[in-house]
Amino acid sequence: FFAMRVVRHWNRLPREAVDAPSLEVFKARLDGALSNLV
């Protein structure tokens, strides 16, 4: 149940965030993507 919910959210993330080469880049790209939603 938990894994299915996490996968659903992961699949909704922008591709450029998911394909980030490092955690720092992932965080920066995710912040940018989420700020566009607000």
C-alpha positions as CSV (number, residue, x, y, z in Angstrom):
1,F,0.0,0.0,0.0
2,F,2.7,2.5,1.0
3,A,4.9,1.6,-2.0
4,M,2.0,2.1,-4.4
5,R,1.4,5.6,-3.0
6,V,5.0,6.5,-3.2
7,V,5.4,5.3,-6.7
8,R,2.3,7.3,-7.8
9,H,3.9,10.5,-6.5
10,W,7.3,9.6,-7.9
11,N,5.8,9.1,-11.4
12,R,4.2,12.5,-11.2
13,L,7.5,14.3,-10.7
14,P,9.0,16.2,-13.6
15,R,11.4,14.1,-15.6
16,E,14.2,16.7,-15.2
17,A,14.0,16.3,-11.4
18,V,13.9,12.5,-11.5
19,D,16.9,12.3,-13.9
20,A,19.0,14.5,-11.7
21,P,22.6,13.3,-11.3
22,S,22.8,14.1,-7.6
23,L,20.7,14.7,-4.5
24,E,21.6,18.4,-4.5
25,V,20.5,18.8,-8.1
26,F,17.3,16.8,-7.4
27,K,16.4,19.1,-4.5
28,A,17.0,22.2,-6.6
29,R,15.0,21.0,-9.5
30,L,12.2,19.7,-7.3
31,D,12.0,23.1,-5.5
32,G,11.7,24.8,-8.9
33,A,9.0,22.5,-10.0
34,L,7.0,22.8,-6.8
35,S,7.3,26.6,-6.8
36,N,5.6,26.6,-10.2
37,L,2.6,24.9,-8.7
38,V,2.0,27.6,-6.1
